[in-house]
Structures are given as C-alpha cells and as structure tokens.
Amino acid sequence: MSRVLIIGAGGVGRVVAHKCAQNGEVFSHITLASRTLSKCEEIRDEIEKMQNVRIDTEQVDADNVEELVRLIKKVDPYMVINVALPYQDLTIMDACLLTGVHYLDTANYEHPDSAKFEYKEQWAKDGDFKAKNLMALLGSGFDPGVTNVFCAYALKHYFDEIHYIDILDCNAGDHGYAFATNFNPEINIREVNSKGRYWENGEWKETEPMEIKMVWDYPQIGPKDSYLLYHEEEESLVKNIKGLKRIRFWMTFSQSYLTHLKVLDNIGLTRIDPIEVDGCKVVPLHVVKALLPDPASLGPRTKGKTNIGVVCEGVKNGERKKIYIYNICDHQEAYKEVCAQCVSYTTGVPAMIGAKLMCEGKWMEPGTINMEQLDPDPFMEELNRQGLPWHIIEMDPDATFEVK
Ligand SMILES: NC(=O)c1ccc[n+]([C@@H]2O[C@H](COP(=O)([O-])OP(=O)(O)OC[C@H]3O[C@@H](n4cnc5c(N)ncnc54)[C@H](OP(=O)(O)O)[C@@H]3O)[C@@H](O)[C@H]2O)c1
C-alpha cells in the first residue's frame, strides 16, 4: 500500500488520478497537485462521484524546487508521478532526490525557449538516483512508454535480434472542430513543427517537417496518411536494442490539420520567441494556445479510435521474422470510464501502470531507467487488465500494411 503524489491536473493527470483511485489496493493515498488548485478540486470531486474514492489536492508551482520539496515532505509519498509539462521534469527530479522519493514521468525534458527534447539532462542524473537508491522511470506514457515495452516484449518472446522498428501512431478521432490539438497545444505544435529525424545504419538522418509520407492501413481504422517525425523513444531504443539497423516514427495528420498549421506557421503564430505588441511582450504560440480549445474539453465530443503500435522485423533462429503489436482505444469508451479522450487515456493508464509496478516492487531499479530496460511481461499483463488490451499479428516478413 503506497502513498502517491501526482503533479499536473491536465488531461493526463485526470486519467492518472482516476486509474490510481481504481487501484486502491496499491495506491492507499492519492494527492493531486498542480499550478491551478481549482482544476485539482474539479478532478477530486469527479473521482469521488465516479469512483467513490476521496483524494487530496494541493497547489504547487513545479518550476520551484523549494516549493516542491515542502509539498513532498508534507505529503510523504512513496513516489511522484510527474504529468505536468516537460519543462518541469528537472525540477521535480531534483525535488525527488532531495526528499528521497521515487520519480516517474511521461515525456522527456524540454527547455521552454528551445523546441528540442532529449534525454541528456535527465540521464545525467542517473548517478544521483543510483547513489540514493532511487528509481526515475522515464517516459511511462504510450509513446514513449508502451511502444518501448512492445519492443522489449517483441525482443524477449519473438526475436534473437531486431533490425527494423517502425512506430505507428494513428489518431482517427473526430472532435468536430476545424483545428484543435489532442494534448497540450504548445507541446504538440512544437513537436510537429520540428524537423523529422530517423536512425539508420548507425547515424541520425534529418528531414524537413512532414517531408516523408506513407499511407498505412491501420487495423480497425483503415488507410491513413502517416508522416515521419522524430519522437523521443527513438533515442533510448537506439541505445538499448542491440543490433538495430533502422528506427522510424510515423504519425497520422489530416490534410485540414496540416493546412491550418501551415497558415499559423506562415504568419508567425507558431513562434516561441517573445514579440512586442502594444508595449507588451507576448509569445505568439502562447496566444494560439489560449485561443484553441482546451484538450481536456475535447473528451465529450471526440468520436472514433486511436491505433498505436510497433512493427518489428529481425531474425529468430537464423530466420527472418516480422510482427505488428498494437492497441486500439475508443475515444467514447475512454470518456465513459474516466471523462477523458484517448490521447489522455493512452498516456495516463501506462503512467499508472508504471507507478503500480514500482510500488509493488515488480519494477524497481535504481537510476534513470527507460521502459525497454525492464521486464516487459508484468507491464503487458497490466495493459490487458487496465483498459489498453493489445494484439499481435505475425506477418510474412515481406508483407506490409503500407498502401502502395
Ligand atoms: N508519452 C506519451 O504518450 C504522452 C502523450 C501525451 C502527453 N504526454 C505528456 O503528458 C504531460 C501532460 O500532458 P497533458 O495533455 O495532460 O497537458 P495539459 O492538459 O496541458 O496539463 C498539464 C498540467 O500541468 C500543469 N502545470 C504546468 N506547469 C506547471 C507548473 N509550473 N507547476 C505545476 N503544474 C503545472 C498545468 O497546470 P495549469 O492547468 O495551471 O496550466 C496542467 O494542469 C506532458 O508532459 C505531455 O508531454 C505524453
């Protein structure tokens, strides 16, 4: 039985809080803290009504290590689940180190002033976490997160060596708006506007944003335009999956989404440097964020499914082999269960599962740990139990779901 502190009361934080409340035999006491207390209180009341579980709420500025330390000492949790923004990863990790508490997050550190994400600064804390016998589980969402576990599971049960990985992320949900993002608009637009990148034959290859496109036939959804992006799990998978020759990440976008984004780009509204307007400094992307629908409000109106998975190709006993592991999540079903659409659901459920396995001692290793470094089996079992069942298709090594 463990006390847990969740930081961040956005779309993902809501799901994590609901799912922890549903797993009361592990999470004996839950505190939800965020910058805006009223958001925590709204989620608290919803959980009391839907799950009949009472959680505590707190206000915190997670950019401030001293405030975090005070909060952690007051709550006295076994671990912190960080589902605030990537900007807060380092301060929350530091506060965990100062208070002797385990840490988990779902996205790697990003500095507010540069749209670049990498594990460097979090991995640099590996020695500090090891010295204090503490674990920092990095990237326990869906992608990164479940996608890393899918690769580890494929390697453990299907391959001697994996040579090619394609990660395929499709959101076929329709929220009825001309343009909206499914998670934090600022983080989403920064990610999509970055250069594409993939790893092949020992080196990173860079592309222009959205330069490479293919059409993939997603099970239960159908063919969708899928664009090559750089995604953070590639960095750790390249390091941890030995023998890898290529890894790519693909995400679906509709033509309407891309056209809106292009217009915003063309007129400078996706810029992240401050400009002066009538004597005030404003960051254009913050204005866009303020005008767009709050992703949390998309839940009740989003219909359709997501399908996120990995295709791994490699060898077993000297023979070529290829498998496709994926999960399908239904937006309306997720909303019925925890008042959130699939993008929050597919992130929040794995965050809770990672925390559950840490609290149960099934996943406990000191240091900064990426998901594929741990035994995938208990995580895969929990996915089936906690609302994210997966499917495996063993493919002919020459077959593909790519639509020619
Ligand atoms: N791995 C994956 O598959 C995956 C997928 C999607 C998202 N994510 C990650 O999940 C995290 C949460 O995403 P989301 O969609 O839930 O975002 P969100 O709806 O914008 O929620 C973020 C929450 O963090 C709070 N917050 C921001 N700055 C804070 C600060 N300085 N101190 C305390 N609280 C602060 C916000 O407070 P206010 O409400 O006051 O602004 C908000 O409640 C992000 O890191 C995102 O990158 C991961």
The ligand as an SDF file (V2000), in Angstrom:
LIG
                    3D

 48 52  0  0  0  0  0  0  0  0999 V2000
    4.1850    9.6930  -23.5910 N   0  0  0  0  0  0  0  0  0  0  0  0
    3.0330    9.9820  -24.1350 C   0  0  0  0  0  0  0  0  0  0  0  0
    2.4390    9.1280  -24.7980 O   0  0  0  0  0  0  0  0  0  0  0  0
    2.4100   11.3450  -23.9430 C   0  0  0  0  0  0  0  0  0  0  0  0
    1.2840   11.6810  -24.7120 C   0  0  0  0  0  0  0  0  0  0  0  0
    0.6450   12.8960  -24.4500 C   0  0  0  0  0  0  0  0  0  0  0  0
    1.1570   13.7550  -23.4680 C   0  0  0  0  0  0  0  0  0  0  0  0
    2.2890   13.4110  -22.7800 N   0  0  0  0  0  0  0  0  0  0  0  0
    2.8490   14.2920  -21.7440 C   0  0  0  0  0  0  0  0  0  0  0  0
    1.9600   14.3060  -20.6240 O   0  0  0  0  0  0  0  0  0  0  0  0
    2.1290   15.5200  -19.9080 C   0  0  0  0  0  0  0  0  0  0  0  0
    0.7640   16.1160  -19.5860 C   0  0  0  0  0  0  0  0  0  0  0  0
    0.0540   16.3700  -20.7970 O   0  0  0  0  0  0  0  0  0  0  0  0
   -1.4340   16.9570  -20.7910 P   0  0  0  0  0  0  0  0  0  0  0  0
   -2.0060   16.7360  -22.1170 O   0  0  0  0  0  0  0  0  0  0  0  0
   -2.1400   16.4780  -19.5700 O   0  0  0  0  0  0  0  0  0  0  0  0
   -1.1170   18.5190  -20.6290 O   0  0  0  0  0  0  0  0  0  0  0  0
   -2.0670   19.6450  -20.0290 P   0  0  0  0  0  0  0  0  0  0  0  0
   -3.5040   19.2510  -20.2160 O   0  0  0  0  0  0  0  0  0  0  0  0
   -1.5810   20.9360  -20.5470 O   0  0  0  0  0  0  0  0  0  0  0  0
   -1.7750   19.5580  -18.4460 O   0  0  0  0  0  0  0  0  0  0  0  0
   -0.5670   19.9390  -17.8740 C   0  0  0  0  0  0  0  0  0  0  0  0
   -0.8560   20.2710  -16.4220 C   0  0  0  0  0  0  0  0  0  0  0  0
    0.3800   20.6280  -15.8050 O   0  0  0  0  0  0  0  0  0  0  0  0
    0.1740   21.7900  -15.0410 C   0  0  0  0  0  0  0  0  0  0  0  0
    1.3650   22.6010  -14.9470 N   0  0  0  0  0  0  0  0  0  0  0  0
    2.0160   23.2540  -15.9370 C   0  0  0  0  0  0  0  0  0  0  0  0
    3.0380   23.9550  -15.4510 N   0  0  0  0  0  0  0  0  0  0  0  0
    3.0410   23.7320  -14.1170 C   0  0  0  0  0  0  0  0  0  0  0  0
    3.8510   24.2020  -13.0470 C   0  0  0  0  0  0  0  0  0  0  0  0
    4.8870   25.0070  -13.2550 N   0  0  0  0  0  0  0  0  0  0  0  0
    3.5370   23.7810  -11.8030 N   0  0  0  0  0  0  0  0  0  0  0  0
    2.5020   22.9480  -11.5670 C   0  0  0  0  0  0  0  0  0  0  0  0
    1.6950   22.4830  -12.5370 N   0  0  0  0  0  0  0  0  0  0  0  0
    1.9700   22.8800  -13.7970 C   0  0  0  0  0  0  0  0  0  0  0  0
   -0.8730   22.5650  -15.8010 C   0  0  0  0  0  0  0  0  0  0  0  0
   -1.4380   23.4980  -14.9030 O   0  0  0  0  0  0  0  0  0  0  0  0
   -2.4760   24.6550  -15.3660 P   0  0  0  0  0  0  0  0  0  0  0  0
   -3.7470   23.8900  -15.5470 O   0  0  0  0  0  0  0  0  0  0  0  0
   -2.4890   25.5990  -14.2620 O   0  0  0  0  0  0  0  0  0  0  0  0
   -1.9210   25.1970  -16.6650 O   0  0  0  0  0  0  0  0  0  0  0  0
   -1.7980   21.4500  -16.2590 C   0  0  0  0  0  0  0  0  0  0  0  0
   -2.7630   21.1480  -15.2790 O   0  0  0  0  0  0  0  0  0  0  0  0
    3.0130   16.4070  -20.8030 C   0  0  0  0  0  0  0  0  0  0  0  0
    4.3250   16.3400  -20.3170 O   0  0  0  0  0  0  0  0  0  0  0  0
    2.9400   15.7450  -22.1590 C   0  0  0  0  0  0  0  0  0  0  0  0
    4.0720   15.9920  -22.9440 O   0  0  0  0  0  0  0  0  0  0  0  0
    2.8990   12.2120  -23.0010 C   0  0  0  0  0  0  0  0  0  0  0  0
  1  2  1  0
  2  3  2  0
  2  4  1  0
  4  5  1  0
  4 48  2  0
  5  6  2  0
  6  7  1  0
  7  8  2  0
  8  9  1  0
  8 48  1  0
  9 10  1  0
  9 46  1  0
 10 11  1  0
 11 12  1  0
 11 44  1  0
 12 13  1  0
 13 14  1  0
 14 15  2  0
 14 16  1  0
 14 17  1  0
 17 18  1  0
 18 19  2  0
 18 20  1  0
 18 21  1  0
 21 22  1  0
 22 23  1  0
 23 24  1  0
 23 42  1  0
 24 25  1  0
 25 26  1  0
 25 36  1  0
 26 27  1  0
 26 35  1  0
 27 28  2  0
 28 29  1  0
 29 30  1  0
 29 35  2  0
 30 31  1  0
 30 32  2  0
 32 33  1  0
 33 34  2  0
 34 35  1  0
 36 37  1  0
 36 42  1  0
 37 38  1  0
 38 39  2  0
 38 40  1  0
 38 41  1  0
 42 43  1  0
 44 45  1  0
 44 46  1  0
 46 47  1  0
M  CHG  2   8   1  16  -1
M  END
$$$$
